[in-house]
Structure formats: C-alpha cells, structure tokens
Amino acid sequence: MKEAIIIGIDFGTTFSGCYTGDSKNIRTIKTWPNNNKSLEKVPSVIQYSARDSSRSKWGFEVSPEAPNPLRWFKLLLNEQSSGATVSGRVPPMPQRLSETHKGDADQLAHLLKTIASLPQDKTPLAVVTDYLKGIYEHTRETLYNAYPKSFTSSIGNDIALEFCLTVPAIWNDSAKDLTLQAARAAGMDESLVKIKTVSEPEAAAVHCLKTFNSTKDSLKVGDVYVIADCGGGTVDLISYEITSVEPRLRVDECVGGTGGLCGSTALNRRFEALVKQHLGTTEWENMSTVARFNTMLHFDEFLKPMFCPSEYSDEEDDEFDIESYHCPVPGVAADPARGIHGGHLVLTTDEMKGIFEPTFLEITALVQQQVSAAETKTGAPVTGVLLVGGFGSSPYLFKHLSTNLKRSDGNPVKVLQPPDAWAAIACGAVSYGLSVREVREGIVPSGSGTVGSRIARFSYGVSADEPFLPGVHPSNKMYFSSLTGSFYCRGRMQWFVKKNQRIPDGKDIEVELVQHCPTGVQPEHLIFLEEILSCDLDLPPKDAGNEDVRHLLIFTADLSAVSRKKHFIRRKAAHGQGAYFAIPLSMLMRYESGCLEFSMTVGGKTTGKGSVNYDHETSRGLSQLDY
C-alpha cells in the first residue's frame, strides 16, 4: 500500500480545526493566515467584498472592524436541506427557519440576520464552499512548506492525499450531502484527492477510545460509553459497547444517537441579551463595531470557558470565591445603577448562571436520556460519559453533568473530560480516514473498522408496485397491467432498513426489484430514476403515500450497457400483445458514518452507472419499479 496523508477537518459552527496524519503520526495545524499565535482552531467566519463577492477573507483574516461578517453559516446547511413542503413547494428559507426555530427566538433572529447578510449571488452552500476552500488551500500550502520538495512532489502519485470531513450526527442526510458537495467544490475531491465524511461523535469516540486502549486494562469488553460531543451549534450524543480489545479495538453502537441545537452559541446570545438589558439596546448599538466585538470576544475567550460557580468549585476555602465578573464595554460612561464601572460591565454570579443553566439543563436531559437508553438496551450500567468538543472542555459543564447524571442503580455516572477534548473530533477524523483506507487497500477486510455496527436513525426505502392481494392491499391503490395481465397495488414501501435497526459496518443492504420494458426498448430509454424515501417513525408505514414518508434523493440508473442476452428475461405479454422484458435487479444501500451510498446490481454484479442526486429543494416524485 502506498503512503498516504490523511487530513481530518472539524468544520465547526464557531471554530474549525485541522489535523494531518499518516500511519505513524497525527499532527495538528496551528498556524493560520493573519495570525502569529500557535492555535489549534480558526474562527468559522468569512467576509465578502462589497464590490465583488468573488473576493473574500476568512478566519483570522476577518478584521474586528469588518462590516457584516458571516458567522454560524454552517447551521444554514441544515436549513437549506429541509424537504418540508407547503402546497407542493418548498417554502423560502426564512419561512422554514421560522417553523423549525419558533421555540428559540434568539437563534432565529441570528440566523435570519446571517441570511440577510448573504451576498445576493451566494447561497449557504456557496458560503461554506468558499470557507472550506480557504482551509483546503491553507492546508495544502502548510504541507508543502513543512516537507521537502522530494516528498511533496510525490503527493498524488506515490503518496495519496485524502480528506476526512466531520458532520453533525443529528443532521439529516441531505445536509450531510450538502457539506460533502461544498468540500468537493472547494477542491477536496480533485483527481488526485479523495474525500470521506464521518459523524462528529463517532470521530471523537474513535480517538478517545483508542487513546484509552493504549493504556493497559483501561478498557474491558462489555464497557459502555456515551460520547457527548458539545460544540458551538449542536450537541451530538452516541453510545458504544466495547466488543473487542485485542487484537483490534471494536465497538458497537448501542442505541440510536440523539442530540439538539443547544451548543455554546446559545450562551453568546444570552450574554448579548443581558448586556443589552444593562446598557439599553440603543447604547449597545451605538458602540463601535470593534467595541461590541471586544465585548463578545471577552465573554467567548475568558468568561465562558472559566466560569464555574462556587457550588461546583473544588475550593474548600470560600475566600477565593469570585462574586462578580467584569466585561469591557468600551466607550460606555460609568453608571453604578446599571452595573457599569470604569468601562466595564459587572455581572453577578446569579446573572452568569442565568446565561449557562438553561442550556446545561437541556444538555443534561439529553445525556441522561442517552444513558438510560444505553443501559436499557445493553442491560449494563454505563461505564462513563466522554465529554468532547470545544464546549465540552468547559469545567462548569463537566461538573454540572458529574453532579446531575445518574445510572439506573442511582449511582452517579462517571464523566470523563479528555485533555484534548477540543481536538478529539479532528484527530478522530484522521484515525477514521486511516482505517477506511486500510479497508479500501485490502489491508484488512471490509467491516473491520473500529465501529462494528451502527443504529439507523431513519428508515430508508423505495416505493414499488406489488401483486395485489385482496384484504391486504387497499382497493383504491389497485390497477391492472395490460403488459403482464395482472392486478397490482401501487406505491408499497420496500424498506432497506428500518429506524433503530442494527447495521453491520461495510454491509450492503439489498432490496430486490423488477424493471419492465418493451422488447424493442432503445438504450436511451434504459436510463431511469428511482426515488429513495425516508421516514422518522419508529414503525414506518407500508404505504409510500403516507405523509410521514419523505423524499430523500433521486438515484439515476443507466442499464443501457447491460447484456440483454444474459439479464433481460423475455416474457409473453397478456392477451397476445407480444412480449416484454423483465429485468431483475437489486438496489443496494450502505450505511456509513457520515453518509449513505447507493448502487445497483444486475445478476449479482454491480453494473451500469448510478448517480445520487439530493435535489435539496424538490418535493416528492414517483417511483418506476415493481417489487
């Protein structure tokens, strides 16, 4: 197997990170454009030229004085991918946002502000593409500057370059595909480059559990861990049971992952609202752009990561308890009645707790739910909760969860906070990419990755027509086929996999179908579209017309090159109308960490050409196959 460099990118809501690795070492990129400090993360922010939107700055290049910089744009990918329809059409994004975020007015306002700041010719997908292009080009430049020319000249030839991009596990499949589209458009899928995606909590789990396993006897078969990936925009939860420690670490997902939009940006919104409450909205908005930026930056870099009230403190002597918290509000006159002293706003401990606690209560409830579900499924107590992600490095969150989480036996759950919690996801992406490469190169067999099986978060299937059975099928869906001379029931779901079903890693899931066509069919008419459908119900319906069955994507199959002699079965048509071809085929789905893959086989072999199109703004279509 030729050498390879794997680049793991943790594309985050507020910050992003990048690690590079090979079979020997994993290293972080700590240098970024327009920044002279050694930092593992770069801000997820981009600014466009007002005169020419093809010109932009990203990360640390964006000045505090910059008007209307775009932040939190990652979250808009999940909104752009929404398939909800109103009267047969997909409503505009602001309308969809109003529906999906109606319980969180602050987040809705910030996302609407981001949309309003988009250049007229830029979609959220285009913005993410431009940002990832900056990371991609900087990463390649860093690699070329770090190694001698004799090494870098071999990249793409003797040395493969592969990217592994993380995506939130709670996102729908369409949003994950949009992220992959953006990465490809940014250059991460050139002819000499490959790209994969991995869910953020799985990447963190791979890294943390492998790190634990390097210490003797730290992991045991039967141990159950819940991974809580707490980032800027999302909180992702996933649980694993250890099934093997030697010769390779292997884990199985216990129950379906959960999560929510309760990341650390919620704290920023509450802090800003509290500052406005003290100063008044007018005075806050009259502050210069730089002054407001510095106020928010102080909260983000100092108050948010260090705050931990005395009841959660390890200090036994209350002499060192902090009772007030100072934040700069440059240019605002002193006013003790409003808590403003010497250019600083002074906040009490209770006010600070009011910023954190609503989100902490939401996160605690989500983690407790995952702990309870994992224990119910495995019949074993949860060994520990691994707290990872940028927000996961908060000492207050760590102690809040340690105090409030309980196992089914009433004992507290052990919460673990790895020292590299911030970097675990990007580091794990590199490890995942290396393991995928080992399978692809034949070093280890398919299905030999760290994660042995996953739990489906949705049901996935296709609609097909079945031979009509009286008393089983609804009569209003019955029709007569003049071609076969038989009655059929239209629109019956053939599910690849059902929600909460266990899926072995590397296994293709098959649905057998039949395509009918005239014997004189021309090659161009052997290209057909198959709609892939999904459902979020625990028990998915059998009727494809059910309102809970949702359009997911279109699979385009080209059978024009398939041998008619070998695979087209000639049958007599009904009532002496000649003959027709029946083509037995199989649709295959592979459920991977960060994406779905579909293919088609005829005669047991992958054949023809197939392409997947997540038509993100399209409503339901029609299937063309029979069961």
SULNOR-V234028 format. One record per residue. RES is the residue in three letters. SS is DSSP state (H for helix, E for strand, - for the rest). PSI is psi as a letter, one per 40 degrees, with the letter a starting at -180 (999 if undefined). NEAR is the number of other C-alpha atoms within 10 Angstrom. Layout:
# SULNOR-V234028
RES&SS&PSI&NEAR ; RES&SS&PSI&NEAR
This chain:
# SULNOR-V234028
MET&-&h&10 ; LYS&-&i&8 ; GLU&E&i&14 ; ALA&E&i&19 ; ILE&E&h&21 ; ILE&E&h&26 ; ILE&E&h&31 ; GLY&E&h&32 ; ILE&E&h&27 ; ASP&E&g&28 ; PHE&-&h&27 ; GLY&-&i&26 ; THR&-&d&21 ; THR&-&d&21 ; PHE&E&i&19 ; SER&E&i&21 ; GLY&E&i&24 ; CYS&E&h&27 ; TYR&E&i&25 ; THR&E&i&24 ; GLY&E&i&20 ; ASP&-&a&17 ; SER&-&e&12 ; LYS&-&d&5 ; ASN&-&i&7 ; ILE&E&h&17 ; ARG&E&i&13 ; THR&E&i&18 ; ILE&-&h&19 ; LYS&-&e&17 ; THR&-&h&17 ; TRP&E&i&20 ; PRO&-&h&14 ; ASN&-&f&12 ; ASN&E&h&13 ; ASN&-&e&10 ; LYS&-&i&9 ; SER&-&h&10 ; LEU&-&h&13 ; GLU&-&e&17 ; LYS&E&i&23 ; VAL&E&i&23 ; PRO&E&h&18 ; SER&-&g&23 ; VAL&E&i&24 ; ILE&E&i&24 ; GLN&E&h&25 ; TYR&E&i&23 ; SER&-&h&11 ; ALA&-&d&12 ; ARG&-&d&7 ; ASP&-&h&9 ; SER&-&e&14 ; SER&-&e&12 ; ARG&-&h&11 ; SER&E&i&17 ; LYS&E&i&18 ; TRP&E&i&24 ; GLY&H&b&22 ; PHE&H&e&17 ; GLU&H&d&17 ; VAL&-&h&19 ; SER&-&i&15 ; PRO&-&d&15 ; GLU&-&e&13 ; ALA&-&h&15 ; PRO&-&h&14 ; ASN&-&f&16 ; PRO&-&i&18 ; LEU&E&h&22 ; ARG&E&i&20 ; TRP&-&e&19 ; PHE&-&e&23 ; LYS&-&d&23 ; LEU&H&d&18 ; LEU&H&e&22 ; LEU&H&d&22 ; ASN&H&d&20 ; GLU&H&d&20 ; GLN&H&d&21 ; SER&-&e&24 ; SER&-&h&22 ; GLY&-&e&22 ; ALA&-&h&15 ; THR&E&i&15 ; VAL&E&h&10 ; SER&-&f&6 ; GLY&-&e&10 ; ARG&E&i&13 ; VAL&E&h&17 ; PRO&-&i&16 ; PRO&-&i&10 ; MET&H&d&16 ; PRO&H&d&16 ; GLN&H&d&11 ; ARG&H&d&19 ; LEU&H&d&20 ; SER&H&d&16 ; GLU&H&d&11 ; THR&H&d&13 ; HIS&-&f&15 ; LYS&-&e&12 ; GLY&-&e&10 ; ASP&-&g&12 ; ALA&H&d&10 ; ASP&H&d&15 ; GLN&H&d&19 ; LEU&H&d&18 ; ALA&H&d&15 ; HIS&H&d&14 ; LEU&H&d&21 ; LEU&H&d&17 ; LYS&H&d&14 ; THR&H&d&18 ; ILE&H&d&19 ; ALA&H&d&13 ; SER&H&e&17 ; LEU&-&h&19 ; PRO&-&i&16 ; GLN&-&d&9 ; ASP&-&e&8 ; LYS&-&h&15 ; THR&-&i&15 ; PRO&H&d&21 ; LEU&H&d&21 ; ALA&H&d&15 ; VAL&H&d&24 ; VAL&H&d&27 ; THR&H&d&22 ; ASP&H&d&24 ; TYR&H&d&24 ; LEU&H&d&25 ; LYS&H&d&20 ; GLY&H&d&19 ; ILE&H&d&23 ; TYR&H&d&20 ; GLU&H&d&14 ; HIS&H&d&16 ; THR&H&d&20 ; ARG&H&d&14 ; GLU&H&d&11 ; THR&H&d&15 ; LEU&H&d&16 ; TYR&H&d&15 ; ASN&H&d&11 ; ALA&H&e&11 ; TYR&-&i&11 ; PRO&-&i&10 ; LYS&H&d&10 ; SER&H&d&8 ; PHE&H&d&13 ; THR&H&d&17 ; SER&-&e&13 ; SER&-&e&12 ; ILE&E&h&17 ; GLY&-&e&17 ; ASN&-&c&13 ; ASP&-&e&14 ; ILE&E&h&17 ; ALA&E&i&16 ; LEU&E&h&22 ; GLU&E&h&24 ; PHE&E&i&23 ; CYS&E&h&32 ; LEU&E&h&28 ; THR&E&i&29 ; VAL&E&i&26 ; PRO&-&h&26 ; ALA&-&d&26 ; ILE&-&e&22 ; TRP&-&i&20 ; ASN&-&i&18 ; ASP&H&d&20 ; SER&H&d&24 ; ALA&H&d&26 ; LYS&H&d&24 ; ASP&H&d&21 ; LEU&H&d&21 ; THR&H&d&24 ; LEU&H&d&24 ; GLN&H&d&17 ; ALA&H&d&22 ; ALA&H&d&26 ; ARG&H&d&18 ; ALA&H&d&18 ; ALA&H&e&21 ; GLY&H&e&18 ; MET&H&e&25 ; ASP&-&f&18 ; GLU&-&i&13 ; SER&-&d&8 ; LEU&-&e&13 ; VAL&E&i&15 ; LYS&E&i&17 ; ILE&E&i&20 ; LYS&E&i&22 ; THR&E&i&25 ; VAL&E&i&27 ; SER&E&i&22 ; GLU&H&d&33 ; PRO&H&d&32 ; GLU&H&d&30 ; ALA&H&d&30 ; ALA&H&d&31 ; ALA&H&d&28 ; VAL&H&d&24 ; HIS&H&d&22 ; CYS&H&d&23 ; LEU&H&d&21 ; LYS&H&d&19 ; THR&H&d&12 ; PHE&H&d&13 ; ASN&H&e&17 ; SER&-&e&11 ; THR&-&h&9 ; LYS&-&h&8 ; ASP&-&e&9 ; SER&-&d&11 ; LEU&-&i&19 ; LYS&-&i&16 ; VAL&-&h&14 ; GLY&-&e&17 ; ASP&-&i&17 ; VAL&E&h&27 ; TYR&E&h&27 ; VAL&E&h&27 ; ILE&E&h&27 ; ALA&E&h&27 ; ASP&E&h&31 ; CYS&E&h&30 ; GLY&-&a&26 ; GLY&-&d&22 ; GLY&-&d&21 ; THR&-&i&24 ; VAL&E&h&29 ; ASP&E&h&29 ; LEU&E&h&30 ; ILE&E&i&27 ; SER&E&i&29 ; TYR&E&i&27 ; GLU&E&h&24 ; ILE&E&h&22 ; THR&E&e&19 ; SER&E&i&17 ; VAL&-&d&16 ; GLU&-&i&10 ; PRO&-&e&6 ; ARG&-&i&13 ; LEU&-&h&21 ; ARG&E&h&22 ; VAL&E&i&27 ; ASP&E&h&22 ; GLU&E&h&25 ; CYS&-&d&26 ; VAL&-&i&25 ; GLY&-&h&20 ; GLY&-&i&23 ; THR&E&a&18 ; GLY&E&a&22 ; GLY&E&i&16 ; LEU&-&g&22 ; CYS&-&f&20 ; GLY&-&a&24 ; SER&-&e&25 ; THR&H&d&21 ; ALA&H&d&20 ; LEU&H&d&23 ; ASN&H&d&19 ; ARG&H&d&16 ; ARG&H&d&18 ; PHE&H&d&22 ; GLU&H&d&16 ; ALA&H&d&16 ; LEU&H&d&17 ; VAL&H&d&19 ; LYS&H&d&15 ; GLN&H&d&12 ; HIS&H&d&17 ; LEU&H&d&20 ; GLY&-&h&13 ; THR&H&d&12 ; THR&H&d&9 ; GLU&H&d&12 ; TRP&H&d&19 ; GLU&H&d&12 ; ASN&H&e&12 ; MET&-&i&15 ; SER&-&i&13 ; THR&H&d&15 ; VAL&H&d&15 ; ALA&H&d&19 ; ARG&H&d&20 ; PHE&H&d&16 ; ASN&H&d&17 ; THR&H&d&19 ; MET&H&d&21 ; LEU&H&d&17 ; HIS&H&d&16 ; PHE&H&d&21 ; ASP&H&d&17 ; GLU&H&e&10 ; PHE&H&c&12 ; LEU&H&d&16 ; LYS&H&d&22 ; PRO&H&d&17 ; MET&H&e&13 ; PHE&-&h&20 ; CYS&-&h&24 ; PRO&-&i&15 ; SER&H&d&16 ; GLU&H&e&10 ; TYR&H&e&15 ; SER&-&i&15 ; ASP&-&e&9 ; GLU&-&h&11 ; GLU&-&d&9 ; ASP&-&h&9 ; ASP&H&e&9 ; GLU&H&d&7 ; PHE&H&e&9 ; ASP&-&h&14 ; ILE&-&h&13 ; GLU&-&e&12 ; SER&E&i&13 ; TYR&E&h&16 ; HIS&E&h&17 ; CYS&E&h&21 ; PRO&E&h&21 ; VAL&-&g&26 ; PRO&-&h&17 ; GLY&-&e&14 ; VAL&-&h&19 ; ALA&-&i&13 ; ALA&-&h&15 ; ASP&E&g&14 ; PRO&H&d&11 ; ALA&H&d&8 ; ARG&H&e&13 ; GLY&-&f&15 ; ILE&E&h&21 ; HIS&E&h&18 ; GLY&-&f&15 ; GLY&-&e&16 ; HIS&E&i&20 ; LEU&E&h&24 ; VAL&E&h&22 ; LEU&E&i&18 ; THR&E&i&14 ; THR&H&d&16 ; ASP&H&d&11 ; GLU&H&d&14 ; MET&H&d&21 ; LYS&H&d&14 ; GLY&H&d&15 ; ILE&H&d&20 ; PHE&H&d&21 ; GLU&H&d&14 ; PRO&H&d&14 ; THR&H&d&19 ; PHE&H&d&20 ; LEU&H&d&15 ; GLU&H&d&15 ; ILE&H&d&25 ; THR&H&d&17 ; ALA&H&d&15 ; LEU&H&d&18 ; VAL&H&d&24 ; GLN&H&d&18 ; GLN&H&d&14 ; GLN&H&d&25 ; VAL&H&d&29 ; SER&H&d&15 ; ALA&H&d&18 ; ALA&H&d&26 ; GLU&H&d&19 ; THR&H&d&14 ; LYS&H&d&10 ; THR&H&d&16 ; GLY&-&e&10 ; ALA&-&i&15 ; PRO&-&i&20 ; VAL&-&h&26 ; THR&-&d&20 ; GLY&E&i&19 ; VAL&E&h&24 ; LEU&E&h&26 ; LEU&E&h&28 ; VAL&E&i&31 ; GLY&-&i&29 ; GLY&-&d&25 ; PHE&H&d&24 ; GLY&H&e&25 ; SER&H&e&21 ; SER&-&h&23 ; PRO&H&d&18 ; TYR&H&d&20 ; LEU&H&d&25 ; PHE&H&d&19 ; LYS&H&d&16 ; HIS&H&d&20 ; LEU&H&d&24 ; SER&H&d&18 ; THR&H&d&14 ; ASN&H&e&13 ; LEU&-&h&20 ; LYS&E&i&17 ; ARG&-&i&18 ; SER&-&d&15 ; ASP&-&e&7 ; GLY&-&e&8 ; ASN&-&i&10 ; PRO&E&i&15 ; VAL&-&h&21 ; LYS&-&h&18 ; VAL&E&h&22 ; LEU&E&h&16 ; GLN&-&g&19 ; PRO&-&i&18 ; PRO&-&d&10 ; ASP&-&f&14 ; ALA&-&d&22 ; TRP&-&d&25 ; ALA&-&e&24 ; ALA&H&d&26 ; ILE&H&d&35 ; ALA&H&d&29 ; CYS&H&d&28 ; GLY&H&d&30 ; ALA&H&d&35 ; VAL&H&d&31 ; SER&H&d&27 ; TYR&H&d&27 ; GLY&H&d&25 ; LEU&H&d&22 ; SER&H&d&18 ; VAL&H&d&19 ; ARG&H&d&17 ; GLU&H&d&17 ; VAL&H&d&16 ; ARG&H&d&12 ; GLU&-&e&12 ; GLY&-&e&10 ; ILE&-&d&12 ; VAL&-&i&14 ; PRO&-&i&12 ; SER&-&i&14 ; GLY&-&e&15 ; SER&-&e&18 ; GLY&-&i&22 ; THR&-&d&24 ; VAL&E&h&23 ; GLY&E&d&20 ; SER&E&i&23 ; ARG&E&i&23 ; ILE&E&h&21 ; ALA&-&h&20 ; ARG&-&e&23 ; PHE&-&i&19 ; SER&E&i&22 ; TYR&E&h&24 ; GLY&E&a&24 ; VAL&E&i&25 ; SER&E&h&25 ; ALA&E&i&23 ; ASP&E&h&23 ; GLU&E&i&19 ; PRO&E&h&16 ; PHE&-&h&19 ; LEU&-&h&13 ; PRO&-&h&10 ; GLY&-&e&7 ; VAL&-&d&8 ; HIS&-&i&18 ; PRO&-&h&13 ; SER&H&d&14 ; ASN&H&e&8 ; LYS&H&e&14 ; MET&E&i&19 ; TYR&E&i&15 ; PHE&E&h&13 ; SER&E&h&12 ; SER&-&e&12 ; LEU&-&d&19 ; THR&-&e&17 ; GLY&-&f&12 ; SER&E&i&12 ; PHE&E&i&16 ; TYR&E&i&22 ; CYS&E&h&23 ; ARG&E&i&24 ; GLY&E&f&24 ; ARG&E&h&20 ; MET&E&h&23 ; GLN&E&h&22 ; TRP&E&h&22 ; PHE&E&d&21 ; VAL&E&i&22 ; LYS&-&i&22 ; LYS&-&h&20 ; ASN&-&e&19 ; GLN&-&i&16 ; ARG&E&h&18 ; ILE&E&h&21 ; PRO&E&i&19 ; ASP&-&h&20 ; GLY&-&e&17 ; LYS&-&h&15 ; ASP&E&h&17 ; ILE&E&h&17 ; GLU&E&h&21 ; VAL&E&h&18 ; GLU&E&h&16 ; LEU&E&i&17 ; VAL&E&h&17 ; GLN&E&h&16 ; HIS&E&i&18 ; CYS&E&i&18 ; PRO&E&i&15 ; THR&-&d&16 ; GLY&-&f&9 ; VAL&-&h&12 ; GLN&-&i&11 ; PRO&H&d&12 ; GLU&H&e&10 ; HIS&H&e&12 ; LEU&H&e&16 ; ILE&E&h&15 ; PHE&E&i&17 ; LEU&E&h&19 ; GLU&E&h&20 ; GLU&E&h&21 ; ILE&E&h&24 ; LEU&E&i&24 ; SER&E&i&24 ; CYS&E&i&23 ; ASP&-&e&15 ; LEU&-&i&15 ; ASP&-&d&13 ; LEU&-&g&11 ; PRO&-&i&21 ; PRO&-&i&17 ; LYS&-&e&15 ; ASP&E&h&20 ; ALA&-&e&23 ; GLY&-&e&15 ; ASN&-&i&13 ; GLU&-&e&9 ; ASP&-&e&14 ; VAL&E&h&22 ; ARG&E&i&20 ; HIS&E&h&23 ; LEU&E&d&26 ; LEU&E&i&22 ; ILE&E&h&21 ; PHE&E&h&20 ; THR&E&h&18 ; ALA&E&h&20 ; ASP&E&h&20 ; LEU&-&e&22 ; SER&-&d&17 ; ALA&-&e&11 ; VAL&-&h&18 ; SER&-&h&11 ; ARG&H&d&14 ; LYS&H&d&8 ; LYS&H&d&9 ; HIS&H&e&15 ; PHE&E&h&20 ; ILE&E&h&14 ; ARG&E&h&16 ; ARG&E&i&15 ; LYS&E&h&14 ; ALA&-&i&17 ; ALA&H&i&15 ; HIS&H&f&10 ; GLY&H&f&8 ; GLN&-&f&11 ; GLY&-&b&12 ; ALA&E&i&17 ; TYR&E&i&21 ; PHE&E&h&21 ; ALA&E&h&18 ; ILE&E&h&20 ; PRO&E&h&19 ; LEU&E&i&22 ; SER&E&h&20 ; MET&E&h&22 ; LEU&E&h&18 ; MET&E&h&20 ; ARG&E&h&19 ; TYR&E&h&21 ; GLU&-&i&20 ; SER&-&d&22 ; GLY&-&e&23 ; CYS&-&i&20 ; LEU&E&i&14 ; GLU&E&h&12 ; PHE&E&i&17 ; SER&E&i&21 ; MET&E&i&24 ; THR&E&i&18 ; VAL&E&h&20 ; GLY&-&f&14 ; GLY&-&e&10 ; LYS&E&h&10 ; THR&E&h&15 ; THR&-&i&19 ; GLY&-&a&16 ; LYS&E&i&16 ; GLY&E&i&17 ; SER&E&i&13 ; VAL&E&h&18 ; ASN&E&h&13 ; TYR&-&g&18 ; ASP&-&g&14 ; HIS&-&e&18 ; GLU&-&f&15 ; THR&-&i&18 ; SER&-&a&17 ; ARG&-&i&19 ; GLY&-&a&13 ; LEU&-&i&16 ; SER&-&i&20 ; GLN&-&e&16 ; LEU&E&i&20 ; ASP&E&i&21 ; TYR&-&999&19
